[in-house]
Amino acid sequence: MTELFTIVGFTLAGFSVIANDSVQTLGTWIASNREKFKWTTLWAAASTVLIFTIVYGWYSGNGDISYGRLTKIPYIEPQWYHAVAPLALVLLTRRGIPVSTSFLVLSAFASTFVLEKMLMKSIMGYGLAAIVAYVLWLIISRFVNEKEDVSQGSKKFWRVFQWMSTSFLWHTWLSHDVANIAVFLPRQLTVVQLVTVIAFFVAGLAYIFYKQGGAIQQIVMDKQSTKYVRSATLIDLGYAFLLLYFKELNNIPMSTTWVFVGLLCGRELALNTGLTKKGNLKSVFPIVAKDFLKLIVGLLVSVSIVLAIHYGTDQDGDGTLETPPIEVPTPELVPVE
């Protein structure tokens, strides 16, 4: 049964991570390239970076592909309730809700203490990303009008620059979020297991590119100029350096979804206050509020499922399985005459 739960949990987690989180790194890239390149070309490029990242992580981590993100979460044999978390993630993803995969999947295995640390780091990530994006795009808007696309003469330069920045972002993001799938697997993978994981990832990417991002892609399409190659490149670079900062900060996992949505919200606010004299907050507020509301809904669902696992099963607060206490018989006292 453990093998069955491992396979089911890994499959659901892998599909949900690719379908839900790919918009963070590949969404702007898909939006700005889908009319220029076939989906198979984009899929092949993304798969190349993915294979390199997983193989390098496996080699440098002595068989562990999580890049050290699971040091605070010891391996636990998956149970049926661990597979419930990624199943809920798949269902929410189909509704276009940007749920935190880290909250929903990793927290099912982690202690409530680690869950608290993940939540605080993710909230800080959302706030910092929004502030950095707001300041950065206020400066950018003084020199670049992102409501217009680049000229045909410079589009080739920006296209090459975008592919390079997206590769950097895709690699950085994978080193964060591959732990959300690796948590179902042994910490040291064999070569056969590694090849199986890579094949599954590549197949999942093919589905996402064929669907052009899926329902969750709408979060990107709602924002201004994301289909423009220059705007997409600037978003990717900002997001990549933010993830790199949090990666070096500590090994506590975090929600990269919150960082990405915070980045888009800060950028959207800057573009609507920096490009016009009077501002246009009335038009941007519903978009920002809708994204934030989706994050809160996803967070509430995630925390509810995680708490139900911790307090409704035999998994205790430190992420391990409770063992029944050993009764030691007490010897009878024989009175000495």
DOTI-497673 format. One record per residue (C-alpha): residue in three letters; chain; x, y, z. Coordinates in nm, 4 decimals, always signed. Example, Ala and Ser with C-alpha at 12.3 -4.5 7.8 and 13.67 -1.06 7.14 Angstrom:
// residues 2
@resn = ala	chain = A	x = +1.2300	y = -0.4500	z = +0.7800 .
@resn = ser	chain = A	x = +1.3670	y = -0.1060	z = +0.7140 .
// end
This chain:
// residues 337
@resn = met	chain = A	x = +0.0000	y = +0.0000	z = +0.0000 .
@resn = thr	chain = A	x = +0.2911	y = +0.2347	z = +0.0672 .
@resn = glu	chain = A	x = +0.4111	y = +0.1920	z = -0.2915 .
@resn = leu	chain = A	x = +0.0594	y = +0.2586	z = -0.4189 .
@resn = phe	chain = A	x = +0.0231	y = +0.5758	z = -0.2129 .
@resn = thr	chain = A	x = +0.3687	y = +0.6866	z = -0.3249 .
@resn = ile	chain = A	x = +0.2812	y = +0.6437	z = -0.6928 .
@resn = val	chain = A	x = -0.0605	y = +0.8100	z = -0.6595 .
@resn = gly	chain = A	x = +0.0740	y = +1.0963	z = -0.4486 .
@resn = phe	chain = A	x = +0.3723	y = +1.1542	z = -0.6763 .
@resn = thr	chain = A	x = +0.1557	y = +1.1482	z = -0.9894 .
@resn = leu	chain = A	x = -0.1014	y = +1.3914	z = -0.8505 .
@resn = ala	chain = A	x = +0.1650	y = +1.6181	z = -0.7025 .
@resn = gly	chain = A	x = +0.3651	y = +1.6194	z = -1.0247 .
@resn = phe	chain = A	x = +0.0654	y = +1.7041	z = -1.2385 .
@resn = ser	chain = A	x = -0.0598	y = +1.9708	z = -0.9996 .
@resn = val	chain = A	x = +0.2811	y = +2.1342	z = -0.9609 .
@resn = ile	chain = A	x = +0.3313	y = +2.1508	z = -1.3379 .
@resn = ala	chain = A	x = -0.0248	y = +2.2612	z = -1.4135 .
@resn = asn	chain = A	x = -0.0551	y = +2.5109	z = -1.1253 .
@resn = asp	chain = A	x = +0.2940	y = +2.6550	z = -1.0942 .
@resn = ser	chain = A	x = +0.4196	y = +2.6583	z = -1.4519 .
@resn = val	chain = A	x = +0.2386	y = +2.9875	z = -1.5084 .
@resn = gln	chain = A	x = +0.4810	y = +3.1543	z = -1.2669 .
@resn = thr	chain = A	x = +0.7864	y = +3.0888	z = -1.4804 .
@resn = leu	chain = A	x = +0.6589	y = +2.9961	z = -1.8235 .
@resn = gly	chain = A	x = +0.3363	y = +3.1980	z = -1.8374 .
@resn = thr	chain = A	x = +0.4806	y = +3.5219	z = -1.9742 .
@resn = trp	chain = A	x = +0.7078	y = +3.3232	z = -2.2047 .
@resn = ile	chain = A	x = +0.4128	y = +3.1292	z = -2.3467 .
@resn = ala	chain = A	x = +0.2039	y = +3.4463	z = -2.3791 .
@resn = ser	chain = A	x = +0.4701	y = +3.6324	z = -2.5773 .
@resn = asn	chain = A	x = +0.5879	y = +3.3407	z = -2.7951 .
@resn = arg	chain = A	x = +0.2837	y = +3.1289	z = -2.8740 .
@resn = glu	chain = A	x = +0.2122	y = +3.3209	z = -3.1960 .
@resn = lys	chain = A	x = +0.5770	y = +3.3074	z = -3.3042 .
@resn = phe	chain = A	x = +0.6781	y = +2.9475	z = -3.2265 .
@resn = lys	chain = A	x = +0.5064	y = +2.6112	z = -3.2273 .
@resn = trp	chain = A	x = +0.4268	y = +2.4655	z = -2.8869 .
@resn = thr	chain = A	x = +0.6607	y = +2.1743	z = -2.9555 .
@resn = thr	chain = A	x = +0.9561	y = +2.4121	z = -2.9926 .
@resn = leu	chain = A	x = +0.8793	y = +2.5826	z = -2.6612 .
@resn = trp	chain = A	x = +0.8277	y = +2.2445	z = -2.4964 .
@resn = ala	chain = A	x = +1.1645	y = +2.1145	z = -2.6177 .
@resn = ala	chain = A	x = +1.3465	y = +2.4228	z = -2.4860 .
@resn = ala	chain = A	x = +1.1794	y = +2.4076	z = -2.1434 .
@resn = ser	chain = A	x = +1.2395	y = +2.0314	z = -2.1203 .
@resn = thr	chain = A	x = +1.6113	y = +2.0782	z = -2.1852 .
@resn = val	chain = A	x = +1.6479	y = +2.3156	z = -1.8899 .
@resn = leu	chain = A	x = +1.4339	y = +2.0870	z = -1.6739 .
@resn = ile	chain = A	x = +1.6459	y = +1.7792	z = -1.7463 .
@resn = phe	chain = A	x = +1.9664	y = +1.9694	z = -1.6725 .
@resn = thr	chain = A	x = +1.8298	y = +2.1056	z = -1.3435 .
@resn = ile	chain = A	x = +1.7045	y = +1.7720	z = -1.2115 .
@resn = val	chain = A	x = +2.0149	y = +1.5781	z = -1.3157 .
@resn = tyr	chain = A	x = +2.2462	y = +1.8418	z = -1.1663 .
@resn = gly	chain = A	x = +2.0483	y = +1.8445	z = -0.8414 .
@resn = trp	chain = A	x = +2.0558	y = +1.4655	z = -0.8254 .
@resn = tyr	chain = A	x = +2.4321	y = +1.4552	z = -0.8869 .
@resn = ser	chain = A	x = +2.5240	y = +1.7338	z = -0.6439 .
@resn = gly	chain = A	x = +2.2787	y = +1.6140	z = -0.3796 .
@resn = asn	chain = A	x = +2.3957	y = +1.2501	z = -0.3761 .
@resn = gly	chain = A	x = +2.0675	y = +1.1251	z = -0.5158 .
@resn = asp	chain = A	x = +1.8451	y = +1.3950	z = -0.3624 .
@resn = ile	chain = A	x = +1.6778	y = +1.6165	z = -0.6244 .
@resn = ser	chain = A	x = +1.5236	y = +1.8653	z = -0.3765 .
@resn = tyr	chain = A	x = +1.8270	y = +2.0990	z = -0.3632 .
@resn = gly	chain = A	x = +1.8243	y = +2.0799	z = +0.0171 .
@resn = arg	chain = A	x = +1.4680	y = +2.2127	z = +0.0528 .
@resn = leu	chain = A	x = +1.3615	y = +1.9022	z = +0.2480 .
@resn = thr	chain = A	x = +1.6251	y = +1.9156	z = +0.5215 .
@resn = lys	chain = A	x = +1.3563	y = +2.0212	z = +0.7708 .
@resn = ile	chain = A	x = +1.1118	y = +1.7568	z = +0.6495 .
@resn = pro	chain = A	x = +1.2208	y = +1.3973	z = +0.7168 .
@resn = tyr	chain = A	x = +1.1047	y = +1.1210	z = +0.4869 .
@resn = ile	chain = A	x = +0.7704	y = +0.9660	z = +0.5821 .
@resn = glu	chain = A	x = +0.6123	y = +0.6700	z = +0.4077 .
@resn = pro	chain = A	x = +0.3143	y = +0.8238	z = +0.2198 .
@resn = gln	chain = A	x = -0.0316	y = +0.7368	z = +0.3470 .
@resn = trp	chain = A	x = -0.3689	y = +0.7805	z = +0.1793 .
@resn = tyr	chain = A	x = -0.4252	y = +1.1216	z = +0.3369 .
@resn = his	chain = A	x = -0.0987	y = +1.2540	z = +0.1908 .
@resn = ala	chain = A	x = -0.2439	y = +1.1978	z = -0.1572 .
@resn = val	chain = A	x = -0.5521	y = +1.4052	z = -0.0681 .
@resn = ala	chain = A	x = -0.3457	y = +1.7277	z = -0.0690 .
@resn = pro	chain = A	x = -0.2300	y = +1.7136	z = -0.4339 .
@resn = leu	chain = A	x = -0.5746	y = +1.5883	z = -0.5373 .
@resn = ala	chain = A	x = -0.7293	y = +1.9050	z = -0.3925 .
@resn = leu	chain = A	x = -0.4607	y = +2.1040	z = -0.5724 .
@resn = val	chain = A	x = -0.5550	y = +1.9490	z = -0.9073 .
@resn = leu	chain = A	x = -0.9216	y = +2.0375	z = -0.8531 .
@resn = leu	chain = A	x = -0.8458	y = +2.3963	z = -0.7512 .
@resn = thr	chain = A	x = -0.6087	y = +2.4391	z = -1.0445 .
@resn = arg	chain = A	x = -0.8862	y = +2.3433	z = -1.2839 .
@resn = arg	chain = A	x = -1.0772	y = +2.6454	z = -1.1444 .
@resn = gly	chain = A	x = -0.7851	y = +2.8788	z = -1.2148 .
@resn = ile	chain = A	x = -0.7069	y = +2.9364	z = -0.8451 .
@resn = pro	chain = A	x = -0.3326	y = +2.9944	z = -0.7773 .
@resn = val	chain = A	x = -0.2931	y = +2.7646	z = -0.4772 .
@resn = ser	chain = A	x = +0.0405	y = +2.7372	z = -0.3009 .
@resn = thr	chain = A	x = +0.1758	y = +2.3933	z = -0.3756 .
@resn = ser	chain = A	x = +0.4226	y = +2.4237	z = -0.0880 .
@resn = phe	chain = A	x = +0.1452	y = +2.4863	z = +0.1629 .
@resn = leu	chain = A	x = -0.0776	y = +2.2118	z = +0.0332 .
@resn = val	chain = A	x = +0.1739	y = +1.9366	z = -0.0410 .
@resn = leu	chain = A	x = +0.4823	y = +1.9920	z = +0.1745 .
@resn = ser	chain = A	x = +0.2876	y = +2.0903	z = +0.4854 .
@resn = ala	chain = A	x = +0.1074	y = +1.7572	z = +0.4798 .
@resn = phe	chain = A	x = +0.4435	y = +1.5979	z = +0.5623 .
@resn = ala	chain = A	x = +0.5927	y = +1.8791	z = +0.7719 .
@resn = ser	chain = A	x = +0.5330	y = +1.9712	z = +1.1325 .
@resn = thr	chain = A	x = +0.3045	y = +2.2574	z = +1.2269 .
@resn = phe	chain = A	x = +0.6182	y = +2.4472	z = +1.3319 .
@resn = val	chain = A	x = +0.7616	y = +2.4225	z = +0.9799 .
@resn = leu	chain = A	x = +0.4192	y = +2.5187	z = +0.8382 .
@resn = glu	chain = A	x = +0.4289	y = +2.8383	z = +1.0439 .
@resn = lys	chain = A	x = +0.7785	y = +2.9201	z = +0.9165 .
@resn = met	chain = A	x = +0.6697	y = +2.8540	z = +0.5565 .
@resn = leu	chain = A	x = +0.3683	y = +3.0804	z = +0.5971 .
@resn = met	chain = A	x = +0.5697	y = +3.3683	z = +0.7427 .
@resn = lys	chain = A	x = +0.8359	y = +3.3412	z = +0.4716 .
@resn = ser	chain = A	x = +0.5691	y = +3.3345	z = +0.1986 .
@resn = ile	chain = A	x = +0.3882	y = +3.6396	z = +0.3357 .
@resn = met	chain = A	x = +0.7211	y = +3.8223	z = +0.3499 .
@resn = gly	chain = A	x = +0.7846	y = +3.7082	z = -0.0082 .
@resn = tyr	chain = A	x = +0.4527	y = +3.8505	z = -0.1288 .
@resn = gly	chain = A	x = +0.5119	y = +4.1847	z = +0.0405 .
@resn = leu	chain = A	x = +0.8738	y = +4.2176	z = -0.0665 .
@resn = ala	chain = A	x = +0.7948	y = +4.1200	z = -0.4257 .
@resn = ala	chain = A	x = +0.5122	y = +4.3765	z = -0.4435 .
@resn = ile	chain = A	x = +0.7314	y = +4.6552	z = -0.3034 .
@resn = val	chain = A	x = +1.0321	y = +4.5736	z = -0.5221 .
@resn = ala	chain = A	x = +0.8136	y = +4.5458	z = -0.8332 .
@resn = tyr	chain = A	x = +0.6354	y = +4.8724	z = -0.7574 .
@resn = val	chain = A	x = +0.9591	y = +5.0679	z = -0.7145 .
@resn = leu	chain = A	x = +1.1288	y = +4.8952	z = -1.0072 .
@resn = trp	chain = A	x = +0.8467	y = +4.9553	z = -1.2534 .
@resn = leu	chain = A	x = +0.8023	y = +5.3154	z = -1.1413 .
@resn = ile	chain = A	x = +1.1612	y = +5.3645	z = -1.2575 .
@resn = ile	chain = A	x = +1.1175	y = +5.1551	z = -1.5716 .
@resn = ser	chain = A	x = +0.8012	y = +5.3429	z = -1.6710 .
@resn = arg	chain = A	x = +0.9996	y = +5.6668	z = -1.6871 .
@resn = phe	chain = A	x = +1.2190	y = +5.5267	z = -1.9632 .
@resn = val	chain = A	x = +1.0068	y = +5.2561	z = -2.1247 .
@resn = asn	chain = A	x = +0.6421	y = +5.2649	z = -2.2243 .
@resn = glu	chain = A	x = +0.5306	y = +4.9064	z = -2.1640 .
@resn = lys	chain = A	x = +0.1924	y = +4.9773	z = -2.3163 .
@resn = glu	chain = A	x = +0.3672	y = +4.9591	z = -2.6504 .
@resn = asp	chain = A	x = +0.5665	y = +4.6727	z = -2.7981 .
@resn = val	chain = A	x = +0.9268	y = +4.7080	z = -2.9115 .
@resn = ser	chain = A	x = +1.0114	y = +4.7937	z = -3.2708 .
@resn = gln	chain = A	x = +1.0713	y = +4.5207	z = -3.5247 .
@resn = gly	chain = A	x = +1.4407	y = +4.6094	z = -3.5389 .
@resn = ser	chain = A	x = +1.5015	y = +4.5423	z = -3.1683 .
@resn = lys	chain = A	x = +1.2558	y = +4.2556	z = -3.1275 .
@resn = lys	chain = A	x = +1.5179	y = +3.9948	z = -3.2210 .
@resn = phe	chain = A	x = +1.7488	y = +4.1170	z = -2.9420 .
@resn = trp	chain = A	x = +1.4710	y = +4.1097	z = -2.6849 .
@resn = arg	chain = A	x = +1.3598	y = +3.7670	z = -2.8035 .
@resn = val	chain = A	x = +1.7051	y = +3.6177	z = -2.7425 .
@resn = phe	chain = A	x = +1.7342	y = +3.8025	z = -2.4106 .
@resn = gln	chain = A	x = +1.3949	y = +3.6688	z = -2.3058 .
@resn = trp	chain = A	x = +1.4853	y = +3.3080	z = -2.3788 .
@resn = met	chain = A	x = +1.8014	y = +3.3468	z = -2.1708 .
@resn = ser	chain = A	x = +1.6200	y = +3.5104	z = -1.8787 .
@resn = thr	chain = A	x = +1.3398	y = +3.2542	z = -1.8886 .
@resn = ser	chain = A	x = +1.5928	y = +2.9693	z = -1.8795 .
@resn = phe	chain = A	x = +1.7553	y = +3.1276	z = -1.5751 .
@resn = leu	chain = A	x = +1.4175	y = +3.1742	z = -1.4067 .
@resn = trp	chain = A	x = +1.2995	y = +2.8210	z = -1.4941 .
@resn = his	chain = A	x = +1.6155	y = +2.6721	z = -1.3427 .
@resn = thr	chain = A	x = +1.5905	y = +2.8856	z = -1.0275 .
@resn = trp	chain = A	x = +1.2231	y = +2.8070	z = -0.9804 .
@resn = leu	chain = A	x = +1.2734	y = +2.4328	z = -1.0281 .
@resn = ser	chain = A	x = +1.5422	y = +2.4297	z = -0.7590 .
@resn = his	chain = A	x = +1.2720	y = +2.5652	z = -0.5261 .
@resn = asp	chain = A	x = +0.9603	y = +2.3717	z = -0.6204 .
@resn = val	chain = A	x = +1.0868	y = +2.0312	z = -0.7276 .
@resn = ala	chain = A	x = +1.0828	y = +1.9536	z = -0.3546 .
@resn = asn	chain = A	x = +0.7018	y = +1.9596	z = -0.3692 .
@resn = ile	chain = A	x = +0.7167	y = +1.6411	z = -0.5744 .
@resn = ala	chain = A	x = +1.0327	y = +1.4893	z = -0.4280 .
@resn = val	chain = A	x = +0.8685	y = +1.4829	z = -0.0831 .
@resn = phe	chain = A	x = +0.6808	y = +1.1677	z = -0.1921 .
@resn = leu	chain = A	x = +1.0032	y = +0.9946	z = -0.2964 .
@resn = pro	chain = A	x = +1.2997	y = +0.8477	z = -0.1092 .
@resn = arg	chain = A	x = +1.5690	y = +1.1058	z = -0.0425 .
@resn = gln	chain = A	x = +1.8184	y = +0.9094	z = -0.2547 .
@resn = leu	chain = A	x = +1.6936	y = +0.8118	z = -0.5999 .
@resn = thr	chain = A	x = +1.8398	y = +0.5390	z = -0.8174 .
@resn = val	chain = A	x = +1.9188	y = +0.6007	z = -1.1833 .
@resn = val	chain = A	x = +1.5996	y = +0.4201	z = -1.2881 .
@resn = gln	chain = A	x = +1.3904	y = +0.6323	z = -1.0498 .
@resn = leu	chain = A	x = +1.5610	y = +0.9481	z = -1.1778 .
@resn = val	chain = A	x = +1.4827	y = +0.8629	z = -1.5403 .
@resn = thr	chain = A	x = +1.1205	y = +0.7884	z = -1.4459 .
@resn = val	chain = A	x = +1.0831	y = +1.1233	z = -1.2709 .
@resn = ile	chain = A	x = +1.2311	y = +1.3107	z = -1.5671 .
@resn = ala	chain = A	x = +1.0075	y = +1.1284	z = -1.8155 .
@resn = phe	chain = A	x = +0.7023	y = +1.2166	z = -1.6094 .
@resn = phe	chain = A	x = +0.8024	y = +1.5830	z = -1.5918 .
@resn = val	chain = A	x = +0.8668	y = +1.6064	z = -1.9641 .
@resn = ala	chain = A	x = +0.5298	y = +1.4469	z = -2.0429 .
@resn = gly	chain = A	x = +0.3545	y = +1.6884	z = -1.8069 .
@resn = leu	chain = A	x = +0.5235	y = +1.9839	z = -1.9742 .
@resn = ala	chain = A	x = +0.4025	y = +1.8607	z = -2.3124 .
@resn = tyr	chain = A	x = +0.0444	y = +1.8739	z = -2.1871 .
@resn = ile	chain = A	x = +0.0856	y = +2.2267	z = -2.0460 .
@resn = phe	chain = A	x = +0.2384	y = +2.3662	z = -2.3645 .
@resn = tyr	chain = A	x = -0.0250	y = +2.1956	z = -2.5760 .
@resn = lys	chain = A	x = -0.2924	y = +2.3657	z = -2.3624 .
@resn = gln	chain = A	x = -0.0969	y = +2.6970	z = -2.3800 .
@resn = gly	chain = A	x = -0.0731	y = +2.7236	z = -2.0029 .
@resn = gly	chain = A	x = -0.4188	y = +2.6012	z = -1.9079 .
@resn = ala	chain = A	x = -0.6796	y = +2.7830	z = -1.6977 .
@resn = ile	chain = A	x = -0.4236	y = +2.9328	z = -1.4582 .
@resn = gln	chain = A	x = -0.2652	y = +3.1194	z = -1.7527 .
@resn = gln	chain = A	x = -0.5444	y = +3.3779	z = -1.7298 .
@resn = ile	chain = A	x = -0.3672	y = +3.5408	z = -1.4331 .
@resn = val	chain = A	x = -0.0876	y = +3.6385	z = -1.6690 .
@resn = met	chain = A	x = -0.3131	y = +3.7329	z = -1.9600 .
@resn = asp	chain = A	x = -0.5138	y = +3.9731	z = -1.7392 .
@resn = lys	chain = A	x = -0.2045	y = +4.1888	z = -1.6786 .
@resn = gln	chain = A	x = -0.0878	y = +4.4685	z = -1.9069 .
@resn = ser	chain = A	x = +0.1591	y = +4.3987	z = -2.1877 .
@resn = thr	chain = A	x = +0.2505	y = +4.0454	z = -2.0751 .
@resn = lys	chain = A	x = +0.2302	y = +3.9313	z = -2.4378 .
@resn = tyr	chain = A	x = +0.5060	y = +4.1796	z = -2.5297 .
@resn = val	chain = A	x = +0.8523	y = +4.0254	z = -2.5386 .
@resn = arg	chain = A	x = +1.0240	y = +4.3117	z = -2.3547 .
@resn = ser	chain = A	x = +0.7679	y = +4.3205	z = -2.0739 .
@resn = ala	chain = A	x = +0.7795	y = +3.9439	z = -2.0347 .
@resn = thr	chain = A	x = +1.1596	y = +3.9546	z = -2.0131 .
@resn = leu	chain = A	x = +1.1595	y = +4.2201	z = -1.7413 .
@resn = ile	chain = A	x = +0.9029	y = +4.0244	z = -1.5383 .
@resn = asp	chain = A	x = +1.1068	y = +3.7049	z = -1.5662 .
@resn = leu	chain = A	x = +1.4283	y = +3.8762	z = -1.4558 .
@resn = gly	chain = A	x = +1.2644	y = +4.0426	z = -1.1568 .
@resn = tyr	chain = A	x = +1.1049	y = +3.7178	z = -1.0466 .
@resn = ala	chain = A	x = +1.4248	y = +3.5158	z = -1.0948 .
@resn = phe	chain = A	x = +1.6353	y = +3.7447	z = -0.8753 .
@resn = leu	chain = A	x = +1.3674	y = +3.7483	z = -0.6054 .
@resn = leu	chain = A	x = +1.3608	y = +3.3670	z = -0.6002 .
@resn = leu	chain = A	x = +1.7398	y = +3.3573	z = -0.5926 .
@resn = tyr	chain = A	x = +1.7385	y = +3.5857	z = -0.2881 .
@resn = phe	chain = A	x = +1.4921	y = +3.3699	z = -0.0973 .
@resn = lys	chain = A	x = +1.6774	y = +3.0542	z = -0.2002 .
@resn = glu	chain = A	x = +1.9975	y = +3.1858	z = -0.0424 .
@resn = leu	chain = A	x = +1.8135	y = +3.3208	z = +0.2633 .
@resn = asn	chain = A	x = +1.7482	y = +2.9789	z = +0.4219 .
@resn = asn	chain = A	x = +1.6322	y = +2.6242	z = +0.3426 .
@resn = ile	chain = A	x = +1.2753	y = +2.6756	z = +0.4659 .
@resn = pro	chain = A	x = +1.0385	y = +2.6062	z = +0.1721 .
@resn = met	chain = A	x = +0.8074	y = +2.8878	z = +0.0688 .
@resn = ser	chain = A	x = +0.5237	y = +2.9610	z = -0.1695 .
@resn = thr	chain = A	x = +0.6706	y = +3.0819	z = -0.4957 .
@resn = thr	chain = A	x = +0.3112	y = +3.1439	z = -0.6058 .
@resn = trp	chain = A	x = +0.2789	y = +3.4227	z = -0.3509 .
@resn = val	chain = A	x = +0.6034	y = +3.5815	z = -0.4696 .
@resn = phe	chain = A	x = +0.4890	y = +3.5717	z = -0.8313 .
@resn = val	chain = A	x = +0.1436	y = +3.7182	z = -0.7645 .
@resn = gly	chain = A	x = +0.3000	y = +3.9863	z = -0.5424 .
@resn = leu	chain = A	x = +0.5368	y = +4.0769	z = -0.8259 .
@resn = leu	chain = A	x = +0.2535	y = +4.1099	z = -1.0779 .
@resn = cys	chain = A	x = +0.0415	y = +4.3150	z = -0.8360 .
@resn = gly	chain = A	x = +0.3247	y = +4.5572	z = -0.7582 .
@resn = arg	chain = A	x = +0.3996	y = +4.5956	z = -1.1290 .
@resn = glu	chain = A	x = +0.0350	y = +4.6549	z = -1.2145 .
@resn = leu	chain = A	x = +0.0033	y = +4.9257	z = -0.9495 .
@resn = ala	chain = A	x = +0.3202	y = +5.0957	z = -1.0722 .
@resn = leu	chain = A	x = +0.2098	y = +5.0957	z = -1.4356 .
@resn = asn	chain = A	x = -0.1246	y = +5.2510	z = -1.3471 .
@resn = thr	chain = A	x = +0.0219	y = +5.5247	z = -1.1279 .
@resn = gly	chain = A	x = +0.3454	y = +5.5912	z = -1.3150 .
@resn = leu	chain = A	x = +0.2262	y = +5.6144	z = -1.6756 .
@resn = thr	chain = A	x = -0.0603	y = +5.8566	z = -1.6147 .
@resn = lys	chain = A	x = -0.0697	y = +6.1818	z = -1.4210 .
@resn = lys	chain = A	x = -0.3961	y = +6.1124	z = -1.2395 .
@resn = gly	chain = A	x = -0.3486	y = +5.7394	z = -1.2051 .
@resn = asn	chain = A	x = -0.5987	y = +5.4699	z = -1.2828 .
@resn = leu	chain = A	x = -0.6389	y = +5.2732	z = -0.9617 .
@resn = lys	chain = A	x = -1.0097	y = +5.2114	z = -1.0166 .
@resn = ser	chain = A	x = -0.9348	y = +4.9848	z = -1.3101 .
@resn = val	chain = A	x = -0.6431	y = +4.7974	z = -1.1549 .
@resn = phe	chain = A	x = -0.7839	y = +4.7429	z = -0.8062 .
@resn = pro	chain = A	x = -1.0373	y = +4.4731	z = -0.9086 .
@resn = ile	chain = A	x = -0.7590	y = +4.2726	z = -1.0804 .
@resn = val	chain = A	x = -0.5225	y = +4.2976	z = -0.7825 .
@resn = ala	chain = A	x = -0.7996	y = +4.2233	z = -0.5326 .
@resn = lys	chain = A	x = -0.9202	y = +3.9229	z = -0.7339 .
@resn = asp	chain = A	x = -0.5717	y = +3.7686	z = -0.7400 .
@resn = phe	chain = A	x = -0.5238	y = +3.8280	z = -0.3673 .
@resn = leu	chain = A	x = -0.8643	y = +3.6787	z = -0.2906 .
@resn = lys	chain = A	x = -0.7713	y = +3.3678	z = -0.4886 .
@resn = leu	chain = A	x = -0.4517	y = +3.3381	z = -0.2824 .
@resn = ile	chain = A	x = -0.6479	y = +3.3624	z = +0.0426 .
@resn = val	chain = A	x = -0.8988	y = +3.0997	z = -0.0728 .
@resn = gly	chain = A	x = -0.6181	y = +2.8664	z = -0.1695 .
@resn = leu	chain = A	x = -0.4428	y = +2.9300	z = +0.1635 .
@resn = leu	chain = A	x = -0.7552	y = +2.8548	z = +0.3676 .
@resn = val	chain = A	x = -0.8147	y = +2.5305	z = +0.1793 .
@resn = ser	chain = A	x = -0.4495	y = +2.4332	z = +0.2161 .
@resn = val	chain = A	x = -0.4316	y = +2.5017	z = +0.5890 .
@resn = ser	chain = A	x = -0.7629	y = +2.3231	z = +0.6497 .
@resn = ile	chain = A	x = -0.6431	y = +2.0072	z = +0.4770 .
@resn = val	chain = A	x = -0.3047	y = +2.0184	z = +0.6488 .
@resn = leu	chain = A	x = -0.4534	y = +2.0664	z = +0.9948 .
@resn = ala	chain = A	x = -0.7017	y = +1.7859	z = +0.9290 .
@resn = ile	chain = A	x = -0.4080	y = +1.5575	z = +0.8455 .
@resn = his	chain = A	x = -0.2094	y = +1.6551	z = +1.1539 .
@resn = tyr	chain = A	x = -0.4936	y = +1.6382	z = +1.4048 .
@resn = gly	chain = A	x = -0.7228	y = +1.3853	z = +1.2394 .
@resn = thr	chain = A	x = -0.4680	y = +1.1109	z = +1.1746 .
@resn = asp	chain = A	x = -0.1867	y = +0.9408	z = +1.3599 .
@resn = gln	chain = A	x = +0.0708	y = +1.1892	z = +1.2272 .
@resn = asp	chain = A	x = +0.1814	y = +1.4109	z = +1.5127 .
@resn = gly	chain = A	x = +0.3048	y = +1.7679	z = +1.5184 .
@resn = asp	chain = A	x = +0.6667	y = +1.7019	z = +1.4303 .
@resn = gly	chain = A	x = +0.5881	y = +1.5316	z = +1.0986 .
@resn = thr	chain = A	x = +0.6392	y = +1.1759	z = +1.2219 .
@resn = leu	chain = A	x = +0.4007	y = +0.8967	z = +1.2938 .
@resn = glu	chain = A	x = +0.2998	y = +0.8431	z = +1.6490 .
@resn = thr	chain = A	x = +0.4047	y = +0.5160	z = +1.8020 .
@resn = pro	chain = A	x = +0.2048	y = +0.3639	z = +2.0834 .
@resn = pro	chain = A	x = +0.3718	y = +0.3887	z = +2.4224 .
@resn = ile	chain = A	x = +0.5527	y = +0.0781	z = +2.5405 .
@resn = glu	chain = A	x = +0.4084	y = -0.0531	z = +2.8609 .
@resn = val	chain = A	x = +0.6724	y = -0.1677	z = +3.1012 .
@resn = pro	chain = A	x = +0.5323	y = -0.4025	z = +3.3617 .
@resn = thr	chain = A	x = +0.6096	y = -0.3041	z = +3.7151 .
@resn = pro	chain = A	x = +0.7304	y = -0.5844	z = +3.9325 .
@resn = glu	chain = A	x = +0.5181	y = -0.6811	z = +4.2269 .
@resn = leu	chain = A	x = +0.6584	y = -0.5773	z = +4.5599 .
@resn = val	chain = A	x = +0.6932	y = -0.8737	z = +4.7914 .
@resn = pro	chain = A	x = +0.6948	y = -0.7723	z = +5.1527 .
@resn = val	chain = A	x = +1.0054	y = -0.8823	z = +5.3375 .
@resn = glu	chain = A	x = +0.9345	y = -1.0451	z = +5.6698 .
// end
